[in-house]
């Protein structure tokens, strides 16, 4: 019996030490990374590797990145500055850091941007001015918008981490009042509110239902036949909670003091990775505001909306037709 207890204690100790090691390794990797991928289109990779760079990927100072022709790559430094590349080539990350530092030293704005761009073959169009034309968009982009349809700032399906959710939609013509409803998976209407505003705040802690998912709808009071498409929204799924909380808690331990714009982006990347699009959108918007409306941060926010078909995403795709 004593041997069993000793073995159990040893196993617990190993598990405990492994947990500490994983947390420390996350913190070290966070502290050592030079850049994160802020936005990407076309083919950009870490030199010598085949996997395409995706939003949120970290780059170390020792890495080199290869940007293919007709591609766009935006990187955010841990200090908050950004690098935008639309010129094909291979770039040393440490060199990009140095050039960003020089740009920051000579720039007046808080978050400096170092830009490497080129003209396209026809010599007329600057790829760097058009981040959306060459985008390989992923995610579900299905909804079509017309004069008589709502544009709601939600993904078609979304979980949330923070139960206090704010949902926004664009004004609908000839409408002064809107009706918002939530229906649970059992078909019961669990929330209803009329408003003259185009935003509604819902505290899901106050919703009396055992449902794991809800259907959000907004309709026009004056135009009863006009209502939004159904949007599925619900709390963090039980089976996904441990993995998310582990990553999010480890991230928070790397933050000393108040978050800067780059920290907010990292938070947004984590939320998006775990499909908490409500929280991700809020963090992307906060990052844009913290950066003072920096163009690179705004591009990242717009690409997020395009990836998941949120709100005004279609107007950002109009560049495809130009």
Long-range contacts (C-beta under 8 A, 24 or more apart in sequence): 22-246, 22-250, 23-250, 23-253, 26-247, 26-250, 26-251, 26-254, 27-250, 27-253, 27-254, 29-58, 30-58, 30-251, 30-254, 30-266, 31-254, 32-60, 32-61, 33-58, 33-59, 33-60, 33-78, 34-59, 34-60, 34-61, 34-63, 34-77, 34-78, 34-93, 34-94, 34-96, 34-97, 35-59, 35-75, 35-76, 35-77, 35-78, 35-83, 35-93, 35-96, 35-97, 36-75, 36-76, 36-78, 36-262, 36-265, 36-266, 36-269, 37-73, 37-74, 37-75, 38-74, 38-75, 38-76, 38-82, 38-265, 38-296, 38-297, 38-299, 38-300, 39-72, 39-73, 39-74, 39-131, 39-296, 39-299, 39-300, 39-303, 40-71, 40-72, 40-73, 40-74, 41-71, 41-72, 41-131, 41-132, 41-134, 41-135, 41-136, 42-67, 42-68, 42-69, 42-70, 42-71, 42-72, 42-73, 42-134, 42-135, 42-136, 43-67, 43-68, 43-71, 44-68, 44-71, 44-73, 44-85, 47-90, 55-269, 55-272, 55-300, 55-303, 55-304, 56-266, 56-269, 56-270, 56-272, 56-273, 59-93, 60-93, 61-93, 61-94, 61-97, 62-93, 62-94, 63-93, 64-90, 64-91, 64-92, 64-93, 65-90, 65-91, 65-93, 66-90, 66-91, 67-91, 70-120, 70-127, 70-134, 71-134, 72-127, 72-128, 72-131, 72-134, 72-135, 74-131, 74-296, 74-299, 74-300, 76-261, 76-262, 76-265, 76-296, 76-297, 76-300, 77-262, 78-262, 79-104, 79-260, 79-262, 80-110, 80-111, 80-260, 80-261, 80-262, 80-291, 81-111, 81-112, 81-113, 81-114, 82-111, 82-112, 82-113, 82-114, 82-294, 82-296, 82-297, 83-113, 83-114, 83-115, 83-116, 84-113, 84-114, 84-115, 84-116, 84-117, 84-128, 84-296, 85-115, 85-116, 85-117, 86-116, 86-117, 86-118, 86-126, 86-127, 86-128, 87-116, 87-117, 87-118, 88-118, 91-116, 109-292, 109-294, 110-291, 110-292, 111-261, 111-291, 111-292, 111-294, 111-297, 113-294, 113-295, 113-296, 130-319, 130-322, 131-299, 131-302, 131-303, 132-302, 132-303, 132-306, 132-316, 132-317, 132-319, 132-320, 133-319, 133-320, 133-322, 135-303, 135-306, 137-306, 137-307, 137-317, 138-307, 139-306, 139-307, 139-308, 139-309, 140-308, 140-309, 141-306, 141-307, 141-308, 141-309, 141-313, 142-309, 143-229, 143-309, 145-314, 147-173, 148-172, 148-173, 148-226, 149-226, 149-228, 149-229, 150-218, 150-226, 150-227, 150-228, 150-229, 151-311, 151-312, 152-216, 152-218, 152-228, 152-229, 152-231, 152-311, 153-281, 153-310, 153-311, 154-216, 154-231, 154-233, 154-277, 154-278, 154-310, 155-231, 155-277, 155-308, 155-309, 155-310, 156-229, 156-231, 156-232, 156-308, 156-309, 157-231, 157-232, 157-233, 158-231, 158-232, 158-233, 158-275, 158-276, 158-277, 158-278, 159-233, 159-234, 159-235, 159-236, 159-237, 159-240, 159-274, 159-275, 159-276, 159-277, 159-278, 160-204, 160-233, 160-234, 160-235, 160-236, 160-276, 160-278, 160-279, 161-236, 161-244, 161-248, 161-271, 161-276, 161-279, 162-278, 162-279, 162-282, 163-203, 163-204, 163-205, 163-235, 164-201, 164-202, 164-203, 164-204, 164-205, 165-201, 165-202, 165-203, 165-204, 165-233, 165-278, 166-199, 166-200, 166-201, 166-202, 166-282, 167-199, 167-200, 167-202, 167-216, 167-218, 168-198, 168-199, 168-311, 169-198, 169-199, 169-218, 169-228, 169-311, 170-198, 170-311, 170-312, 171-198, 172-220, 172-223, 172-226, 174-220, 174-222, 174-223, 175-220, 175-221, 175-222, 175-223, 175-226, 176-221, 176-222, 177-220, 177-221, 177-222, 178-218, 178-219, 178-220, 178-221, 179-218, 179-219, 179-220, 179-221, 180-216, 180-217, 180-218, 181-216, 181-217, 181-218, 181-219, 182-207, 182-214, 182-215, 182-216, 183-214, 183-215, 183-217, 184-209, 184-211, 184-213, 184-214, 184-215, 185-211, 185-212, 185-213, 185-214, 186-211, 190-214, 194-221, 204-235, 212-237, 233-278, 236-276, 240-274, 240-275, 243-274, 244-270, 244-274, 244-276, 247-273, 247-274, 259-290, 260-290, 261-287, 261-288, 261-290, 261-291, 261-294, 261-297, 262-287, 264-290, 265-297, 265-300, 268-304, 272-304, 277-308, 277-310, 280-304, 281-305, 281-310
